[in-house]
Amino acid sequence: MEEVVIVGGGIAGLATAVALRRIGLECLVLERAPELRATGAAIMLFPNAFRALDSLGVIHKFSTIYQPLEKGCITNIDVGVTQEVFLSASEPKQEMKMRCVHRKALLEALADELPPNTIRFSSKLASIKTENLNKSSVVYALHLEDGSIIRTKVVIGCDGVHSVVAQWLGLSAPLSSGRSAVRGLSLFPEGHGFPHGPQQFLGDGKRAGFVPINDKEVYWFITYRTIEHEQELAGEPHMIQKEVLEKLAKDFPKDYLKVVGHSDLSNLTIAPLMLRVPWDVLLGRTHNGKVTVAGDAFHPMTPDLGQGGCSALEDAVVLARHVANKLNNINEAVEMYTRERRWRAANLIVGAFLGGWVQQGGSGIWWWFVKLFRDSIFYKFVYVKMFHSIDQYDCGVLPCVNKN
C-alpha cells in the first residue's frame, strides 16, 4: 500500500514528486523505461517554467550553467528576408530568462531531489481497478505488466500522450495535428561558432531551426506535414538524418544543414505531433476521486509555443499547492487543481496549434492569405507579444519554500 503513486517518470512525474515531497508527502514513481528517459535531447524553458523550478527549489541548477536567450532570427527562405525578434526583454530577472537546456539535465536535477528508491524503473502500468476498503474508503489497485499489483490512495497520471490513467478517467485519445517533427542534438567538438540565440527558417510548408545550448552543442528541429513512410524511419537514425538532409531540408541554408550533419544519432527522434482537443480538457473528466493527470497525460499539445515541458512544471506546483492547502480532503484538492489548470491548458493547446499552422504557411485554399499574414503581421506584431503573454504566468509558491 502506497499513499501516493505517480505513473510516469518524465518531466511531469518527477516534478510532481519533488513538489509533493516539499509539502511533506512521499510518493512512489512508476517509470516504464529501465532508466531516466531523455527523448527530445533538449528543451526550451521560458520564464514561467523557471518560476516553477524556483518553487521546486532547483532553479540554481540551471541559471548558472545555461546562458539566457535574448534575441533570435527568423528567416523566410522563400523570399530571403530575415527578421530579428527579442525574446527576454520583458523579464527583468536574469535567472528567469528563457534558456535552452539539456532534457536529461532537467530530469536528473529533479530526480536528485528525491530519496533513493522513489523511482521504480521497468514498471509499466497495464490497468487500474478500484477496491472498497469500507463504505467511505476507496483504494486504487494498479496492475503492472509484470503481474505485480500496487495499491494506493492517490494516483497521478504523468504517463504521457498515450496515458493509461487518462484512458481510465475517460478522456478521449489525442489526435494527430497532421504534422510531424524531427529533433536532434548536434555535437561540435571544436566549437560551432554560431551566435547564442535561436535561428528559425520557414519555407514550403516547413519550419526548422536550431539553438546553441553551449559552445559545442546545438539543439535542432524541423516540423513538416506528416509523410507516408514516417513509421519506417522511426528507430533508424541514419535514415532519419538522410531524410532531413536530402528531402525535408534540402533547400534550407547551409548552416542548418551543417547542424543536421553533425547530429548525435543516439538522440535523433521522429514523431507525429499530437494534441488533445481543447473542449475535452475543458469539459472532460480530468479527475475522479483521488485520481488525476498532469503534463502530456492531461494536455498534450504541439511544440510550437515551447510550452509542453513548461506547463508540466506548472502542473506539478499547482497540484502540490492545492494538496498542501487541503491535506484533509485530497478529493477537493484534486478538483481545485484541475479547475485551475483547465483554461490555461486549453489556451496553450489552441495557441500552439494555430501558431504552428500560421508559421508553416497554413494549408488549403487560404494558404496565400496565411502566408501574407505571417510575413507582414504575425512576426512583427503578434509573435513576441503572444510569447510574453504566455510566459508571464505564475504557478504560485509552495508553502514550504522561503522566498526570502
C-alpha positions as a Markdown table, in Angstrom:
| # | Residue | x | y | z |
|---|---|---|---|---|
| 1 | Met | 0.0 | 0.0 | 0.0 |
| 2 | Glu | 1.3 | 3.4 | -1.0 |
| 3 | Glu | 0.0 | 6.8 | -0.1 |
| 4 | Val | 0.6 | 8.4 | -3.5 |
| 5 | Val | 1.7 | 6.8 | -6.8 |
| 6 | Ile | 2.8 | 8.8 | -9.8 |
| 7 | Val | 2.6 | 7.0 | -13.0 |
| 8 | Gly | 5.4 | 8.2 | -15.3 |
| 9 | Gly | 8.9 | 9.4 | -14.6 |
| 10 | Gly | 9.2 | 12.2 | -17.2 |
| 11 | Ile | 9.3 | 15.9 | -16.5 |
| 12 | Ala | 5.7 | 16.0 | -15.2 |
| 13 | Gly | 6.1 | 12.9 | -13.0 |
| 14 | Leu | 9.4 | 13.9 | -11.4 |
| 15 | Ala | 8.4 | 17.5 | -10.9 |
| 16 | Thr | 5.2 | 16.4 | -9.2 |
| 17 | Ala | 7.1 | 14.0 | -6.9 |
| 18 | Val | 9.5 | 16.9 | -5.9 |
| 19 | Ala | 6.6 | 19.3 | -5.3 |
| 20 | Leu | 4.7 | 16.8 | -3.1 |
| 21 | Arg | 7.9 | 16.0 | -1.2 |
| 22 | Arg | 8.4 | 19.7 | -0.5 |
| 23 | Ile | 5.0 | 19.8 | 1.2 |
| 24 | Gly | 5.7 | 16.7 | 3.2 |
| 25 | Leu | 4.3 | 13.9 | 1.1 |
| 26 | Glu | 6.4 | 11.0 | -0.1 |
| 27 | Cys | 5.4 | 9.0 | -3.2 |
| 28 | Leu | 6.3 | 6.2 | -5.5 |
| 29 | Val | 7.1 | 7.0 | -9.1 |
| 30 | Leu | 6.5 | 4.2 | -11.6 |
| 31 | Glu | 8.6 | 4.5 | -14.8 |
| 32 | Arg | 8.2 | 2.0 | -17.6 |
| 33 | Ala | 11.7 | 2.6 | -19.0 |
| 34 | Pro | 14.8 | 1.0 | -17.4 |
| 35 | Glu | 16.3 | 4.4 | -16.7 |
| 36 | Leu | 15.5 | 8.1 | -17.0 |
| 37 | Arg | 14.3 | 8.9 | -20.5 |
| 38 | Ala | 15.7 | 11.9 | -22.3 |
| 39 | Thr | 13.8 | 11.7 | -25.5 |
| 40 | Gly | 14.0 | 15.0 | -27.3 |
| 41 | Ala | 17.6 | 15.9 | -26.4 |
| 42 | Ala | 16.9 | 19.5 | -25.2 |
| 43 | Ile | 14.0 | 21.6 | -24.1 |
| 44 | Met | 13.2 | 25.4 | -24.2 |
| 45 | Leu | 12.4 | 26.8 | -20.8 |
| 46 | Phe | 10.6 | 30.1 | -20.6 |
| 47 | Pro | 10.2 | 32.4 | -17.6 |
| 48 | Asn | 7.0 | 30.6 | -16.4 |
| 49 | Ala | 9.0 | 27.3 | -16.3 |
| 50 | Phe | 11.7 | 29.0 | -14.2 |
| 51 | Arg | 9.1 | 30.3 | -11.7 |
| 52 | Ala | 8.0 | 26.7 | -11.3 |
| 53 | Leu | 11.6 | 25.5 | -10.9 |
| 54 | Asp | 12.1 | 28.2 | -8.3 |
| 55 | Ser | 9.2 | 26.9 | -6.3 |
| 56 | Leu | 10.6 | 23.4 | -6.6 |
| 57 | Gly | 14.0 | 24.6 | -5.3 |
| 58 | Val | 16.1 | 23.7 | -8.3 |
| 59 | Ile | 16.4 | 26.8 | -10.3 |
| 60 | His | 20.0 | 27.3 | -9.3 |
| 61 | Lys | 21.0 | 24.2 | -11.2 |
| 62 | Phe | 20.2 | 25.9 | -14.5 |
| 63 | Ser | 20.6 | 29.7 | -14.1 |
| 64 | Thr | 24.4 | 29.5 | -13.6 |
| 65 | Ile | 25.1 | 26.9 | -16.3 |
| 66 | Tyr | 22.9 | 27.8 | -19.3 |
| 67 | Gln | 23.1 | 31.3 | -20.9 |
| 68 | Pro | 19.8 | 33.2 | -21.3 |
| 69 | Leu | 18.5 | 33.7 | -24.8 |
| 70 | Glu | 18.0 | 37.4 | -25.5 |
| 71 | Lys | 17.2 | 37.5 | -29.2 |
| 72 | Gly | 16.8 | 35.3 | -32.3 |
| 73 | Cys | 16.4 | 35.4 | -36.0 |
| 74 | Ile | 13.6 | 34.1 | -38.3 |
| 75 | Thr | 14.4 | 33.7 | -42.0 |
| 76 | Asn | 11.8 | 33.2 | -44.7 |
| 77 | Ile | 13.9 | 31.2 | -47.2 |
| 78 | Asp | 11.2 | 31.7 | -50.0 |
| 79 | Val | 11.9 | 35.4 | -50.1 |
| 80 | Gly | 15.2 | 35.6 | -48.3 |
| 81 | Val | 14.0 | 38.0 | -45.6 |
| 82 | Thr | 15.3 | 37.8 | -42.0 |
| 83 | Gln | 13.6 | 39.3 | -39.0 |
| 84 | Glu | 15.1 | 39.8 | -35.6 |
| 85 | Val | 13.0 | 39.1 | -32.5 |
| 86 | Phe | 13.7 | 39.9 | -28.9 |
| 87 | Leu | 12.9 | 37.0 | -26.5 |
| 88 | Ser | 13.6 | 38.1 | -22.9 |
| 89 | Ala | 13.1 | 41.8 | -23.0 |
| 90 | Ser | 10.1 | 41.7 | -20.7 |
| 91 | Glu | 11.7 | 39.6 | -18.0 |
| 92 | Pro | 13.9 | 41.7 | -15.7 |
| 93 | Lys | 15.2 | 38.9 | -13.5 |
| 94 | Gln | 18.3 | 37.3 | -15.1 |
| 95 | Glu | 17.7 | 33.8 | -13.6 |
| 96 | Met | 14.1 | 33.7 | -15.0 |
| 97 | Lys | 15.0 | 34.4 | -18.7 |
| 98 | Met | 14.5 | 31.9 | -21.5 |
| 99 | Arg | 17.1 | 29.2 | -21.9 |
| 100 | Cys | 17.7 | 26.0 | -23.9 |
| 101 | Val | 18.7 | 23.2 | -21.6 |
| 102 | His | 19.5 | 19.5 | -21.9 |
| 103 | Arg | 16.4 | 17.5 | -21.2 |
| 104 | Lys | 18.4 | 14.9 | -19.4 |
| 105 | Ala | 19.9 | 17.6 | -17.1 |
| 106 | Leu | 16.4 | 18.7 | -16.2 |
| 107 | Leu | 15.3 | 15.1 | -15.4 |
| 108 | Glu | 18.5 | 14.5 | -13.4 |
| 109 | Ala | 18.1 | 17.7 | -11.4 |
| 110 | Leu | 14.6 | 16.7 | -10.4 |
| 111 | Ala | 15.5 | 13.1 | -9.7 |
| 112 | Asp | 18.4 | 14.2 | -7.4 |
| 113 | Glu | 15.8 | 15.9 | -5.1 |
| 114 | Leu | 14.1 | 12.6 | -4.4 |
| 115 | Pro | 15.1 | 9.9 | -1.9 |
| 116 | Pro | 16.6 | 6.6 | -3.1 |
| 117 | Asn | 14.0 | 4.1 | -4.4 |
| 118 | Thr | 11.4 | 6.7 | -5.0 |
| 119 | Ile | 11.5 | 5.8 | -8.7 |
| 120 | Arg | 10.8 | 2.2 | -9.7 |
| 121 | Phe | 12.0 | 1.6 | -13.2 |
| 122 | Ser | 10.8 | -1.1 | -15.7 |
| 123 | Ser | 7.3 | -0.7 | -14.2 |
| 124 | Lys | 4.7 | -0.3 | -16.8 |
| 125 | Leu | 1.0 | 0.2 | -15.8 |
| 126 | Ala | -1.5 | -2.1 | -17.6 |
| 127 | Ser | -4.7 | -1.2 | -15.8 |
| 128 | Ile | -6.4 | 0.4 | -12.8 |
| 129 | Lys | -9.1 | -1.1 | -10.7 |
| 130 | Thr | -10.9 | 0.3 | -7.6 |
| 131 | Glu | -11.3 | -1.5 | -4.4 |
| 132 | Asn | -13.6 | -0.6 | -1.5 |
| 133 | Leu | -12.0 | -1.0 | 1.9 |
| 134 | Asn | -15.2 | 0.1 | 3.6 |
| 135 | Lys | -18.2 | 2.3 | 2.9 |
| 136 | Ser | -16.2 | 5.5 | 2.8 |
| 137 | Ser | -12.7 | 4.4 | 1.7 |
| 138 | Val | -11.6 | 3.5 | -1.8 |
| 139 | Val | -8.1 | 2.4 | -2.9 |
| 140 | Tyr | -6.8 | 2.0 | -6.4 |
| 141 | Ala | -5.1 | -1.2 | -7.5 |
| 142 | Leu | -2.5 | -0.6 | -10.1 |
| 143 | His | -1.9 | -3.7 | -12.2 |
| 144 | Leu | 1.5 | -3.7 | -13.8 |
| 145 | Glu | 2.5 | -5.6 | -16.9 |
| 146 | Asp | 4.9 | -7.8 | -14.9 |
| 147 | Gly | 1.9 | -9.1 | -12.9 |
| 148 | Ser | 2.5 | -7.2 | -9.7 |
| 149 | Ile | -0.1 | -5.1 | -8.1 |
| 150 | Ile | 0.4 | -1.8 | -6.2 |
| 151 | Arg | -2.4 | -0.4 | -4.1 |
| 152 | Thr | -2.6 | 3.3 | -3.4 |
| 153 | Lys | -4.9 | 6.1 | -2.1 |
| 154 | Val | -3.9 | 8.7 | -4.7 |
| 155 | Val | -3.0 | 8.2 | -8.4 |
| 156 | Ile | -1.4 | 11.0 | -10.5 |
| 157 | Gly | -1.1 | 10.1 | -14.2 |
| 158 | Cys | 2.0 | 11.6 | -15.8 |
| 159 | Asp | 2.3 | 8.8 | -18.3 |
| 160 | Gly | 2.5 | 10.9 | -21.5 |
| 161 | Val | 0.4 | 11.3 | -24.6 |
| 162 | His | -1.0 | 7.7 | -24.6 |
| 163 | Ser | -1.8 | 7.8 | -20.9 |
| 164 | Val | -3.4 | 4.7 | -19.3 |
| 165 | Val | -4.6 | 6.9 | -16.4 |
| 166 | Ala | -6.2 | 9.4 | -18.9 |
| 167 | Gln | -8.0 | 6.5 | -20.6 |
| 168 | Trp | -9.2 | 5.2 | -17.2 |
| 169 | Leu | -10.6 | 8.6 | -16.5 |
| 170 | Gly | -12.4 | 8.6 | -19.8 |
| 171 | Leu | -10.5 | 11.3 | -21.7 |
| 172 | Ser | -10.6 | 11.0 | -25.4 |
| 173 | Ala | -7.4 | 9.8 | -27.2 |
| 174 | Pro | -5.2 | 12.6 | -28.6 |
| 175 | Leu | -5.4 | 13.5 | -32.2 |
| 176 | Ser | -2.8 | 13.9 | -34.9 |
| 177 | Ser | -2.2 | 17.5 | -35.9 |
| 178 | Gly | -1.3 | 16.4 | -39.4 |
| 179 | Arg | 2.3 | 17.5 | -38.8 |
| 180 | Ser | 5.4 | 15.7 | -37.5 |
| 181 | Ala | 8.8 | 16.7 | -36.1 |
| 182 | Val | 12.4 | 15.5 | -36.2 |
| 183 | Arg | 14.5 | 16.7 | -33.3 |
| 184 | Gly | 18.2 | 16.1 | -32.6 |
| 185 | Leu | 21.3 | 17.2 | -30.8 |
| 186 | Ser | 24.4 | 18.1 | -32.7 |
| 187 | Leu | 28.0 | 17.9 | -31.4 |
| 188 | Phe | 30.9 | 20.2 | -32.5 |
| 189 | Pro | 34.0 | 19.1 | -30.5 |
| 190 | Glu | 36.0 | 22.1 | -31.8 |
| 191 | Gly | 33.1 | 24.6 | -31.3 |
| 192 | His | 30.3 | 25.5 | -33.6 |
| 193 | Gly | 30.8 | 29.3 | -33.9 |
| 194 | Phe | 27.1 | 30.2 | -34.1 |
| 195 | Pro | 25.8 | 33.2 | -32.2 |
| 196 | His | 24.0 | 32.4 | -28.9 |
| 197 | Gly | 20.4 | 32.6 | -30.0 |
| 198 | Pro | 17.7 | 30.6 | -31.8 |
| 199 | Gln | 17.6 | 30.7 | -35.6 |
| 200 | Gln | 14.4 | 29.7 | -37.4 |
| 201 | Phe | 13.8 | 29.0 | -41.0 |
| 202 | Leu | 10.4 | 28.9 | -42.9 |
| 203 | Gly | 9.7 | 27.6 | -46.3 |
| 204 | Asp | 7.5 | 25.3 | -48.4 |
| 205 | Gly | 5.2 | 24.3 | -45.6 |
| 206 | Lys | 8.1 | 23.5 | -43.2 |
| 207 | Arg | 9.5 | 25.2 | -40.1 |
| 208 | Ala | 13.0 | 24.4 | -38.9 |
| 209 | Gly | 15.6 | 25.9 | -36.5 |
| 210 | Phe | 18.5 | 25.4 | -34.2 |
| 211 | Val | 19.5 | 26.8 | -30.8 |
| 212 | Pro | 23.0 | 26.6 | -29.4 |
| 213 | Ile | 23.0 | 25.0 | -25.9 |
| 214 | Asn | 26.6 | 25.9 | -25.3 |
| 215 | Asp | 29.8 | 26.4 | -27.4 |
| 216 | Lys | 29.9 | 22.7 | -28.5 |
| 217 | Glu | 26.3 | 21.5 | -28.6 |
| 218 | Val | 23.3 | 22.6 | -30.7 |
| 219 | Tyr | 19.7 | 21.6 | -30.5 |
| 220 | Trp | 17.8 | 21.4 | -33.8 |
| 221 | Phe | 14.3 | 20.6 | -35.1 |
| 222 | Ile | 12.2 | 20.5 | -38.2 |
| 223 | Thr | 8.4 | 20.3 | -38.4 |
| 224 | Tyr | 6.5 | 19.4 | -41.6 |
| 225 | Arg | 3.3 | 17.8 | -42.9 |
| 226 | Thr | 3.4 | 14.2 | -42.0 |
| 227 | Ile | 4.8 | 11.9 | -44.7 |
| 228 | Glu | 3.6 | 8.4 | -45.6 |
| 229 | His | 6.8 | 6.4 | -44.8 |
| 230 | Glu | 7.4 | 8.1 | -41.4 |
| 231 | Gln | 6.9 | 4.9 | -39.4 |
| 232 | Glu | 9.5 | 3.1 | -41.4 |
| 233 | Leu | 12.1 | 5.8 | -40.4 |
| 234 | Ala | 11.4 | 5.5 | -36.7 |
| 235 | Gly | 14.2 | 3.7 | -34.9 |
| 236 | Glu | 16.5 | 4.2 | -37.9 |
| 237 | Pro | 18.5 | 7.4 | -37.1 |
| 238 | His | 20.7 | 7.2 | -40.2 |
| 239 | Met | 17.6 | 7.1 | -42.3 |
| 240 | Ile | 16.0 | 10.0 | -40.4 |
| 241 | Gln | 19.1 | 12.2 | -40.9 |
| 242 | Lys | 19.2 | 11.3 | -44.6 |
| 243 | Glu | 15.5 | 12.2 | -45.0 |
| 244 | Val | 16.1 | 15.6 | -43.5 |
| 245 | Leu | 19.3 | 16.4 | -45.4 |
| 246 | Glu | 18.2 | 15.1 | -48.8 |
| 247 | Lys | 14.4 | 15.8 | -48.8 |
| 248 | Leu | 12.8 | 17.7 | -46.0 |
| 249 | Ala | 15.5 | 20.4 | -45.7 |
| 250 | Lys | 17.5 | 20.1 | -48.9 |
| 251 | Asp | 16.8 | 23.8 | -49.8 |
| 252 | Phe | 17.5 | 25.2 | -46.4 |
| 253 | Pro | 20.6 | 27.3 | -45.6 |
| 254 | Lys | 24.0 | 25.7 | -45.3 |
| 255 | Asp | 24.3 | 26.5 | -41.6 |
| 256 | Tyr | 21.2 | 24.5 | -40.9 |
| 257 | Leu | 22.3 | 21.5 | -43.0 |
| 258 | Lys | 25.7 | 21.7 | -41.2 |
| 259 | Val | 24.0 | 21.4 | -37.9 |
| 260 | Val | 21.9 | 18.4 | -39.0 |
| 261 | Gly | 25.1 | 16.8 | -40.5 |
| 262 | His | 26.7 | 16.9 | -37.0 |
| 263 | Ser | 23.9 | 15.1 | -35.3 |
| 264 | Asp | 24.4 | 12.7 | -32.4 |
| 265 | Leu | 22.4 | 9.9 | -33.9 |
| 266 | Ser | 21.6 | 8.4 | -30.5 |
| 267 | Asn | 19.5 | 11.5 | -29.8 |
| 268 | Leu | 17.6 | 11.7 | -33.1 |
| 269 | Thr | 13.8 | 11.2 | -33.0 |
| 270 | Ile | 10.9 | 11.4 | -35.4 |
| 271 | Ala | 7.3 | 11.5 | -34.2 |
| 272 | Pro | 3.9 | 12.8 | -35.2 |
| 273 | Leu | 2.7 | 15.9 | -33.3 |
| 274 | Met | -0.3 | 15.1 | -31.2 |
| 275 | Leu | -2.8 | 17.2 | -29.2 |
| 276 | Arg | -5.9 | 16.7 | -27.1 |
| 277 | Val | -8.9 | 18.7 | -28.3 |
| 278 | Pro | -9.3 | 21.7 | -26.0 |
| 279 | Trp | -13.0 | 21.1 | -25.3 |
| 280 | Asp | -12.1 | 17.7 | -23.8 |
| 281 | Val | -9.6 | 19.5 | -21.5 |
| 282 | Leu | -12.3 | 22.0 | -20.5 |
| 283 | Leu | -15.3 | 19.6 | -20.2 |
| 284 | Gly | -13.8 | 16.1 | -20.0 |
| 285 | Arg | -13.3 | 14.1 | -16.8 |
| 286 | Thr | -9.7 | 15.1 | -15.8 |
| 287 | His | -10.2 | 13.8 | -12.2 |
| 288 | Asn | -12.1 | 11.1 | -10.5 |
| 289 | Gly | -11.9 | 10.9 | -6.7 |
| 290 | Lys | -8.2 | 10.9 | -5.9 |
| 291 | Val | -7.1 | 10.2 | -9.5 |
| 292 | Thr | -5.9 | 12.9 | -11.9 |
| 293 | Val | -3.4 | 13.6 | -14.6 |
| 294 | Ala | -0.6 | 16.1 | -15.4 |
| 295 | Gly | 1.7 | 17.0 | -18.2 |
| 296 | Asp | 1.1 | 15.3 | -21.6 |
| 297 | Ala | -1.3 | 12.9 | -20.0 |
| 298 | Phe | -3.6 | 16.0 | -19.2 |
| 299 | His | -3.0 | 18.3 | -22.1 |
| 300 | Pro | -0.8 | 17.1 | -25.0 |
| 301 | Met | 0.0 | 19.9 | -27.4 |
| 302 | Thr | 2.1 | 20.7 | -30.4 |
| 303 | Pro | 5.6 | 22.2 | -29.6 |
| 304 | Asp | 5.0 | 25.4 | -31.5 |
| 305 | Leu | 4.9 | 27.6 | -28.3 |
| 306 | Gly | 7.6 | 25.6 | -26.5 |
| 307 | Gln | 5.2 | 25.1 | -23.6 |
| 308 | Gly | 4.8 | 21.3 | -23.3 |
| 309 | Gly | 7.5 | 20.8 | -20.6 |
| 310 | Cys | 7.0 | 24.3 | -19.1 |
| 311 | Ser | 3.3 | 23.6 | -18.5 |
| 312 | Ala | 4.1 | 20.2 | -17.0 |
| 313 | Leu | 6.3 | 22.0 | -14.4 |
| 314 | Glu | 3.4 | 24.4 | -13.7 |
| 315 | Asp | 1.0 | 21.4 | -13.2 |
| 316 | Ala | 3.3 | 20.0 | -10.5 |
| 317 | Val | 3.4 | 23.2 | -8.5 |
| 318 | Val | -0.3 | 24.0 | -8.8 |
| 319 | Leu | -1.3 | 20.4 | -7.8 |
| 320 | Ala | 1.0 | 20.4 | -4.7 |
| 321 | Arg | -0.1 | 23.9 | -3.7 |
| 322 | His | -3.7 | 22.8 | -3.6 |
| 323 | Val | -2.9 | 19.5 | -1.8 |
| 324 | Ala | -0.9 | 21.4 | 0.8 |
| 325 | Asn | -4.0 | 23.6 | 1.5 |
| 326 | Lys | -6.4 | 20.6 | 1.6 |
| 327 | Leu | -4.4 | 17.7 | 3.1 |
| 328 | Asn | -7.5 | 16.6 | 4.9 |
| 329 | Asn | -9.5 | 16.5 | 1.7 |
| 330 | Ile | -7.4 | 15.3 | -1.3 |
| 331 | Asn | -10.6 | 14.9 | -3.4 |
| 332 | Glu | -11.3 | 18.6 | -3.2 |
| 333 | Ala | -7.6 | 19.5 | -3.7 |
| 334 | Val | -7.5 | 17.4 | -7.0 |
| 335 | Glu | -10.8 | 19.1 | -8.2 |
| 336 | Met | -9.4 | 22.6 | -7.4 |
| 337 | Tyr | -6.2 | 21.7 | -9.3 |
| 338 | Thr | -8.0 | 20.6 | -12.5 |
| 339 | Arg | -10.3 | 23.6 | -12.3 |
| 340 | Glu | -7.4 | 26.0 | -12.1 |
| 341 | Arg | -5.5 | 24.3 | -14.9 |
| 342 | Arg | -8.2 | 23.7 | -17.5 |
| 343 | Trp | -8.3 | 27.1 | -19.1 |
| 344 | Arg | -4.6 | 27.6 | -19.0 |
| 345 | Ala | -4.1 | 24.2 | -20.7 |
| 346 | Ala | -6.8 | 24.8 | -23.3 |
| 347 | Asn | -5.4 | 28.2 | -24.3 |
| 348 | Leu | -2.0 | 26.7 | -24.7 |
| 349 | Ile | -3.3 | 23.9 | -26.9 |
| 350 | Val | -5.1 | 26.3 | -29.2 |
| 351 | Gly | -2.3 | 28.8 | -29.3 |
| 352 | Ala | 0.3 | 26.2 | -30.1 |
| 353 | Phe | -1.8 | 24.6 | -32.9 |
| 354 | Leu | -2.7 | 27.9 | -34.5 |
| 355 | Gly | 0.8 | 29.4 | -34.1 |
| 356 | Gly | 2.3 | 26.4 | -35.7 |
| 357 | Trp | -0.2 | 26.3 | -38.5 |
| 358 | Val | 0.4 | 30.0 | -39.3 |
| 359 | Gln | 4.2 | 29.7 | -39.1 |
| 360 | Gln | 4.2 | 26.8 | -41.6 |
| 361 | Gly | 2.1 | 28.8 | -44.0 |
| 362 | Gly | -1.3 | 27.3 | -43.4 |
| 363 | Ser | -2.9 | 24.8 | -45.8 |
| 364 | Gly | -5.8 | 24.5 | -48.3 |
| 365 | Ile | -7.2 | 27.4 | -50.3 |
| 366 | Trp | -6.2 | 30.0 | -47.7 |
| 367 | Trp | -2.5 | 29.3 | -47.8 |
| 368 | Trp | -1.7 | 32.6 | -49.7 |
| 369 | Phe | -3.6 | 34.6 | -47.1 |
| 370 | Val | -2.0 | 32.9 | -44.1 |
| 371 | Lys | 1.5 | 33.4 | -45.6 |
| 372 | Leu | 0.7 | 37.1 | -46.2 |
| 373 | Phe | -0.5 | 37.4 | -42.6 |
| 374 | Arg | 2.6 | 35.6 | -41.2 |
| 375 | Asp | 5.1 | 37.5 | -43.2 |
| 376 | Ser | 3.7 | 41.0 | -42.8 |
| 377 | Ile | 1.8 | 40.9 | -39.5 |
| 378 | Phe | 2.4 | 37.8 | -37.3 |
| 379 | Tyr | 6.1 | 38.1 | -36.6 |
| 380 | Lys | 6.1 | 41.9 | -36.5 |
| 381 | Phe | 3.2 | 42.4 | -34.1 |
| 382 | Val | 1.8 | 39.1 | -32.7 |
| 383 | Tyr | 4.7 | 36.6 | -32.2 |
| 384 | Val | 6.6 | 38.2 | -29.4 |
| 385 | Lys | 3.5 | 39.6 | -27.6 |
| 386 | Met | 2.0 | 36.1 | -27.7 |
| 387 | Phe | 5.0 | 34.5 | -26.1 |
| 388 | His | 5.4 | 37.2 | -23.5 |
| 389 | Ser | 1.7 | 36.9 | -22.5 |
| 390 | Ile | 2.1 | 33.2 | -22.1 |
| 391 | Asp | 5.4 | 33.2 | -20.2 |
| 392 | Gln | 4.2 | 35.8 | -17.6 |
| 393 | Tyr | 2.1 | 33.1 | -16.0 |
| 394 | Asp | 3.0 | 32.4 | -12.3 |
| 395 | Cys | 2.1 | 29.0 | -10.9 |
| 396 | Gly | 2.5 | 30.2 | -7.3 |
| 397 | Val | 4.7 | 29.3 | -4.4 |
| 398 | Leu | 4.7 | 26.1 | -2.4 |
| 399 | Pro | 4.1 | 26.7 | 1.4 |
| 400 | Cys | 7.4 | 25.2 | 2.4 |
| 401 | Val | 9.5 | 27.5 | 0.1 |
| 402 | Asn | 11.0 | 30.5 | 1.8 |
| 403 | Lys | 11.2 | 33.3 | -0.8 |
| 404 | Asn | 13.3 | 35.5 | 1.5 |
